[in-house]
Amino acid sequence: MTTAADHEPAVLAEGLRKTYPGRGTALDGLDLAVAPGTVHGLLGPNGAGKTTAVRILATLLRFDAGHARVAGRDVSADPAGVRARIGVAGQYAAVDEVLSGRQNLEMFARLHRMRARAARRRTTDLLERFDLDAAADRPVRQYSGGMRRRLDLAVSLIRSPLVLFLDEPTTGLDPRSRSEVWSAVRELAAAGTTVVLTTQYLEEADRLATRISLIDRGRVVAEGSPTDLKSRLGGSRVEVVVPVGHDLRAASGTLSAALGTPPDVDPAARKVSFPVHGGGEVLARLAPALDRTGLQVADVALLRPDLDEVFLHLTGGPGHQGLAHQGTPHEGTGP
């Protein structure tokens, strides 16, 4: 028989507020609902409130007002019940560099009160799951950044949590290591674990998250799938570079007639752009016009909005510390 609990979000926050004395408001009425078995991204710049939200939901920090439930347990009334059902991986790997990967996992398993045989069995399973079995007996100090983060994820899964909180798990990693962590997160979600992921990396949120909450000044300013959020800017645009030797005004007129929309012309860059809806069919409509103007397909680009544009549009842009792109880690965290 289906019950109300079967439809309960894996994570639910309503009106969460948190103020740090002397530092101001970190959360200002944050609302959040995370569906079970999904990857939910919390995206925002430093100081937006992402880490504070995760620490509260993981029972590591008290909140001033509001209500929160995680994995069916009340965060305030039953923190022990929440902790028994979650895993947490912070921004930096919390493993012992002197011990081997195997020793780290067995140690944490015993700290979780597993018997020795069960701890060894769980350790072996996790080393295989995260492709660390070949390096299992090497000291962690010899691991790459990606291997350390995968080991940290393995530690957080010792008790098979229902919900896993990942707080900026790829901060400071090179692109290869970041890709390794992404693969591990995808496998977790595919196996049914609910993942709440905080990140400053646009590509990370876009690739991993089923749903994204954009956070600004301690509250959610927009929420939806990556595609839904991008669509809020009104779709894509076609951008045509008109090379020197071609009549810019004539080309823009011909292309505008083909698309049925007025152009935005940048004479200095010799670019003509048009807001459009659709994808490849738009370029197909442009083909005859390109022939008439003598332009080549290589001069045309179909540009879709990205999450950076969405965030700047929704938060007003100026005055905000920007989000990070892959390959340009944005160091430091805020509440």
C-alpha positions in Angstrom: 0.0 0.0 0.0 1.3 3.5 -0.9 1.7 5.9 2.0 2.3 9.6 2.3 5.9 8.8 3.3 6.5 7.1 -0.1 6.0 10.5 -1.8 8.0 12.6 0.8 11.0 14.4 -0.6 14.3 13.0 0.4 15.3 16.5 1.6 12.8 19.1 2.6 13.6 22.6 3.9 11.1 25.3 4.6 12.0 28.8 5.5 15.4 28.1 6.8 17.1 31.0 8.4 20.6 31.4 9.9 22.5 34.4 11.0 26.1 34.5 12.2 26.7 37.1 14.8 28.9 39.9 13.4 28.8 38.3 9.9 25.2 38.8 8.8 22.5 36.6 7.4 23.6 33.4 5.7 20.2 31.9 5.0 17.2 34.1 4.6 14.1 31.8 4.3 15.6 29.1 2.1 13.1 26.6 0.7 14.2 23.3 -0.9 12.7 20.0 -1.9 14.8 17.2 -3.3 13.2 14.1 -5.0 14.5 10.7 -3.9 17.1 9.1 -6.1 18.1 12.3 -8.0 21.1 14.6 -8.1 20.1 18.0 -7.0 22.5 20.8 -7.5 22.8 23.9 -5.3 24.5 26.5 -7.5 25.7 29.9 -6.5 28.7 32.1 -5.8 30.8 32.2 -2.7 28.8 33.5 0.3 25.4 32.5 -1.3 24.6 30.1 1.5 25.2 26.7 -0.1 27.6 25.4 2.5 25.5 26.7 5.4 22.5 24.9 4.0 24.3 21.6 3.7 25.8 21.9 7.2 22.3 22.5 8.6 20.7 19.6 6.7 23.5 17.3 7.8 22.9 18.3 11.5 26.3 19.9 11.7 24.9 23.4 12.4 21.8 24.7 14.2 19.4 26.9 12.4 17.5 29.9 13.8 14.1 29.4 12.2 12.3 27.2 9.7 11.8 23.5 9.4 13.8 20.7 7.8 13.4 16.9 7.2 16.0 14.6 5.7 15.4 10.9 4.8 12.1 11.0 6.6 13.5 12.4 9.9 13.2 15.8 11.5 16.6 17.6 11.5 15.9 19.4 14.7 13.9 16.8 16.7 15.8 13.7 15.6 19.3 14.6 14.5 20.6 11.1 15.4 18.0 9.6 13.1 19.1 11.9 10.3 22.8 11.1 10.8 22.1 7.4 10.7 20.7 7.8 7.1 23.1 10.3 5.5 26.6 10.6 4.2 28.7 13.8 4.0 31.7 14.6 1.9 33.1 18.1 2.4 35.2 20.3 0.2 38.4 18.6 1.0 39.2 14.9 1.5 39.0 13.9 5.2 41.2 10.8 5.0 44.5 10.0 6.7 47.4 10.4 4.2 49.7 8.1 6.1 47.3 5.1 6.0 46.5 3.2 2.9 43.1 3.4 1.2 42.2 0.0 2.6 43.2 1.0 6.1 41.2 4.3 5.9 38.1 2.5 4.9 38.5 -0.3 7.5 39.1 2.3 10.2 36.0 4.3 9.4 34.0 1.2 9.2 35.1 0.2 12.7 34.3 3.7 13.9 30.8 3.0 12.6 30.8 0.0 14.9 31.0 -2.6 12.2 32.5 -6.0 13.2 36.0 -6.7 11.8 34.8 -9.2 9.2 31.9 -6.9 8.0 34.3 -3.9 7.9 36.8 -5.9 5.7 34.0 -7.0 3.4 32.5 -3.5 3.0 36.0 -2.1 2.4 36.6 -4.6 -0.4 33.3 -3.7 -2.0 33.9 0.0 -1.9 37.4 -0.2 -3.2 36.1 -2.2 -6.2 33.1 0.2 -6.7 35.3 3.3 -6.9 38.1 1.6 -8.9 40.6 1.9 -6.1 41.4 -1.8 -5.6 44.7 -1.6 -7.5 45.9 1.2 -5.2 44.2 -0.1 -2.1 47.4 -0.8 -0.1 49.3 2.3 -1.1 49.6 5.3 1.3 47.0 7.9 0.5 49.7 10.5 0.1 50.6 8.8 -3.1 47.1 9.2 -4.5 46.1 11.7 -7.1 43.5 14.4 -6.3 40.8 12.4 -8.1 41.7 9.2 -6.2 41.6 11.0 -2.9 38.2 12.4 -3.6 36.9 9.0 -4.7 38.2 7.5 -1.5 36.5 10.3 0.4 33.2 9.4 -1.4 33.8 5.7 -0.5 34.2 6.7 3.2 30.9 8.6 3.1 29.1 5.5 1.8 30.3 3.0 4.4 26.8 2.8 5.9 24.9 2.9 2.5 23.3 6.3 3.2 19.9 7.2 1.7 21.1 10.8 1.1 24.6 11.9 0.3 25.6 15.6 0.8 28.6 16.6 -1.4 29.9 20.1 -0.7 31.9 21.3 -3.7 33.5 17.9 -4.2 35.7 18.9 -7.1 37.2 22.2 -5.8 40.8 22.5 -6.8 40.9 19.3 -9.0 42.3 19.2 -12.5 39.9 18.3 -15.3 40.8 14.6 -15.4 40.3 14.2 -11.6 37.0 16.2 -11.8 35.8 13.8 -14.5 36.6 10.8 -12.3 34.5 12.3 -9.5 31.6 13.1 -11.9 31.6 9.4 -13.0 31.4 8.3 -9.4 28.5 10.6 -8.6 26.6 9.4 -11.7 27.0 5.8 -10.5 25.8 6.7 -7.1 22.6 8.3 -8.4 22.1 5.4 -10.8 22.2 3.0 -7.8 19.4 5.0 -6.1 21.3 7.3 -3.7 19.9 10.8 -3.4 22.8 13.3 -4.0 22.7 16.9 -2.9 25.6 18.7 -4.6 26.8 22.2 -3.9 29.0 23.7 -6.6 30.3 26.8 -8.2 31.1 25.0 -11.4 28.6 25.6 -14.1 29.5 22.6 -16.2 29.4 20.4 -13.1 25.8 21.4 -12.3 24.8 21.2 -15.9 26.2 17.7 -16.4 25.3 16.0 -13.1 22.1 17.6 -11.7 18.6 16.5 -12.6 17.4 19.7 -10.9 19.2 22.8 -9.9 18.4 25.4 -7.2 20.0 28.8 -7.9 20.9 30.4 -4.6 21.6 34.1 -4.0 21.9 35.9 -0.7 20.6 32.9 1.3 17.5 32.0 -0.6 16.5 30.1 -3.7 15.9 32.6 -6.6 15.1 30.0 -9.2 14.7 26.2 -9.6 14.3 23.7 -12.4 16.1 21.4 -14.7 19.2 22.8 -16.4 17.1 23.0 -19.7 14.2 24.7 -17.9 16.5 27.3 -16.4 18.2 28.1 -19.7 14.9 28.5 -21.4 14.0 31.3 -19.1 16.2 33.6 -21.2 14.0 33.1 -24.2 15.7 30.4 -26.1 18.8 30.4 -28.3 20.3 32.9 -30.7 22.0 32.6 -34.1 25.2 34.5 -34.5 26.7 35.2 -37.9 30.2 36.6 -38.5 30.3 38.7 -41.7 33.8 38.6 -43.0 35.5 41.7 -44.4 34.7 42.0 -48.1 31.0 41.3 -47.5 28.3 44.0 -47.1 27.4 43.9 -43.4 24.1 45.7 -43.9 23.0 43.7 -46.9 23.9 40.4 -45.2 21.9 41.3 -42.1 18.9 42.2 -44.1 18.9 39.0 -46.1 19.3 36.9 -43.0 16.7 38.8 -41.1 14.2 38.2 -43.9 15.0 34.5 -43.8 14.4 34.2 -40.1 11.5 36.7 -39.9 13.1 38.6 -37.0 15.0 41.9 -36.7 18.8 41.5 -36.1 21.1 42.8 -33.5 24.1 44.2 -35.4 27.6 44.7 -33.9 29.5 46.7 -36.6 32.8 46.6 -34.7 32.8 42.8 -34.5 31.0 42.5 -37.8 28.5 40.2 -36.1 24.8 39.8 -36.7 22.7 37.9 -34.2 19.0 36.8 -34.0 16.9 35.4 -31.1 15.5 32.1 -32.3 13.6 29.1 -31.0 14.6 25.7 -32.2 17.9 24.1 -33.2 19.0 22.5 -36.4 15.9 23.5 -38.3 16.9 27.2 -37.8 20.2 26.6 -39.5 18.4 24.8 -42.4 16.2 27.8 -42.9 19.3 30.0 -43.1 21.1 27.9 -45.7 19.5 29.6 -48.8 20.1 33.0 -47.3 23.8 32.1 -46.7 24.1 31.1 -50.4 22.7 34.4 -51.5 25.1 36.4 -49.3 28.1 34.3 -50.1 28.7 33.4 -46.5 29.9 30.0 -45.4 28.4 27.8 -42.7 31.6 28.1 -40.7 30.6 31.8 -40.2 27.4 30.7 -38.3 27.0 29.6 -34.7 23.9 28.5 -32.8 24.4 29.7 -29.2 22.3 28.5 -26.3 22.0 30.2 -23.0 24.3 28.9 -20.3 23.8 28.7 -16.5 26.1 31.7 -16.0 23.8 33.9 -18.1 20.8 32.5 -16.3 22.3 33.4 -12.9 23.4 36.8 -13.9 19.9 37.5 -15.4 18.1 36.4 -12.2 20.3 38.1 -9.7 21.0 41.3 -11.5 24.6 40.5 -12.4 26.7 43.4 -11.2 27.9 43.2 -7.6 28.0 39.4 -7.6 31.0 37.3 -7.4 30.9 35.2 -10.6 30.4 31.5 -10.9 33.3 29.3 -11.9 33.8 27.5 -15.2 35.6 24.2 -15.5 39.3 24.6 -15.5 39.2 27.8 -13.5 38.6 26.8 -9.9 37.2 29.5 -7.7 38.9 29.0 -4.4 37.5 29.8 -1.0 34.1 29.3 0.5 31.6 31.3 2.3 28.6 30.5 4.5 
